[in-house]
Amino acid sequence: MEKPPSIRVTNLCRQFGRVHAVQSVNFTVHQGEVVGFLGPNGAGKSTVMRILSGIMPATSGSAWVGGVSVARDPHMVKRKIGYMPENNPLPDDMRVVEYLRFRARLKEVPGRKIRETVQEAMEICDLARTARRKIIGTLSKGFRQRVGIADALLGKPEVIIMDEPTIGLDPHQIQGIRKLIDNLRGKLTVVLSSHILPEIERSCDRVIVINRGRIVAAGTSQELRDEFLPGNRFLIEVAGAAEMVGLTLNQSGIDAAIIDEVAAPNGRKKLTLRVESEGTDGASLLRVLGQSKDFSLMSLAHSEPTLEEIFLAATKRSWEETIDEKPDGDLPELDEPEEAVESPPPTRP
C-alpha cells in the first residue's frame, strides 16, 4: 500500500470575524521533502502552520499529517509534528540540557530514553559540545534558534515545521541553520517559512507562495521561473547608443526587450534583456550585437531570475486577479470559528 503524503491540505479556510485569513488553500508535501512557505506579512503563512500543528482550528476544509486528520485527532498529530514558532519562546533561567530533558518528558519520551534522545537532538543541532551546560538566557540568537530546532526534533516527529527559523540571524548563523536543514533532508519532512528568499531557494526542494490567504504559486524554482518569468535573460554592458540595442535585435529577427537599465561608469549602460525567441543563446546575441556601429558590446552574461523576482511577479499577479472581488467587509461576520468540517481521506488500493 502506498504511504500517505506527510501533509495534505484540502480547501482549508480560516476566518476571523469578517476577515478571511486563509481561503481555499490546497497543497501536498511528500515524505522527505524540504518545502519553503513564502508570503508577505499577513498573507496567512503562520495561520496555516498553526492549523497544521493543531494549535488553531480551521473554520472549514481539512488537513492530514501522516495520514491523520488534524481536526479529528489533534493530539496524535502533535506527536507527529515538531513545531518551532516564529518567536521561539524559551526560558532564560534553564540550562540547555535541562530544558530539552524537560521538553522530552512533556512529549512523553520514555524515561529510559530521555538522555539518549536529548543527546541526539543536541548533536544534530551542534549544541552537545558548545552549549550543553549553558544557561539559555546567555545564548546568542543563533544558538537560541538551534535550541528551538532541537526541541522540535525531540520525540522523533515525522514533520518539522519552522516559522521564520533564520529571522534576526547574521550571515554565519544563517549558514549554520542552512546546514542543519540540509542534514534533515530525506530523513524528515521539513516545512519552513522565511523572508530571506535566497535561503529558501538554497534550502528547499519546492516553494509554495501564499498571498491574501491563497496559494498563488507552487513548484520548484525552475517551474516558477517558467510560469511567471518565461524567456531567457541576459545581462549586457554597452558603450554608446544603448537605446539601439532592442531595435538591433528585433531587426535581426530576435524577439527581445530591455526590462531594466542601469547607468555604469564611463557613460556605459548595463541592460537586462528578456529574449523570447527559442534557440537564442549568448553566442547568437554576441554575433548580432558585436557587429553594431551604434554601440560597443563590453560584456554579456546569461542571468536567471531570482526567487525574489518570482515572488514579486506571483504576488503581483494575485493582486491583479483579485482586484475586482468583493472586499472582506461584505462577508458575513462569525462570532466564533466553526468546527472544521472534513471528509474522510480517500481510500487507497
Phi, psi and omega in degrees: 000136181291136179289143178290157175297158179297320180223133173224123183239130183228119175050043183285131179226145173220124185239132173247100185062240180269354185265128174268101179285325179224131184230115172047053181276131179226128172194162180227139175237125183271163184298135177084357180282152168247114187241131177265137180246112186244153175173156176296168175302134180081009183283339181116005182300306184295326178298314179299317181295321179292323177295314180299327183276358180078010180280327183229135178281151173278153173287318176202175183091189185213155177214137177235139174237117183060032179083002181254132179290128180294319182289322185277328183219066183297330180292319177294321179298320180296333175287336182270349187241138167252118188244127175244107182289168184299316185277346174048063182294124180227146177284127184286340188260007179253151172282155185304309184294324178296315181297315182293325176292322176299315180294324178297321177295319178298328180273011174064032171291130180306141185306322182287347181251359184298312182300314180295317181296315180293319179299318180296317179296321180292323179292318178300321184265012177056046178249342189299319184269320191268332189226007187308311185260005182282149176283133187302323181297343180265357185280153173288167179302319181298317180288330175295322177295323178296321177297319178296321179290320177300320176301315181296332183280342183298141179086007179051061178290158176278331186231134174248126177244122182236119180263109181054059182291341183252010183295132177078008182266153175276169185304322179293320179292321178298319179298322178295317178294324179297317178296321179298315179295321178299325180292337180273346184300132179084338180268316179231159172273129184237128173240125180221147174249151180195150172265356178269090190297321177301327179290322176298316183295323181285326190266335194255145175283323179221162180232137173242125181253127179242139178213134182053036176080009182235148173285119182252348178196148177202139179149184174287166179302319180293319178297321179289324175299315182296327183279316189258333181225066183290166179092157177279149177238141179225142174257124179231155174235129183231153172244130182115213186281084183297333181293347180271354184298308182299317180296318179301316180293316181296322179293336178272002179091010178261121180280102184218154178217146176274119182253353177202146181218128181228138178290141178239167179301158177062030176075009180280170178230137172258121185244145171252121182255137168253120184249118182268338184295127179291142177083000179275118180243185181299323180296321179296317179294320181298319180297318183285309185289331182290344182264356184290143176263353182274337182206164177247129178279119182264327179201156179209132180211143176287145182224136175261137174301139179281164177297330177297317178295320178297316180301314180295320179294319182293315181290325177297317179298319181295323177295318180295324182287335184252008186294333182265001181285162179294142177290162181299338180296340180274357182276149178295142182275139176249129178291319179221146176300139178281163176298139179297136180256129184228153167254150179296150179298147181298145178288147182245147179296000000 
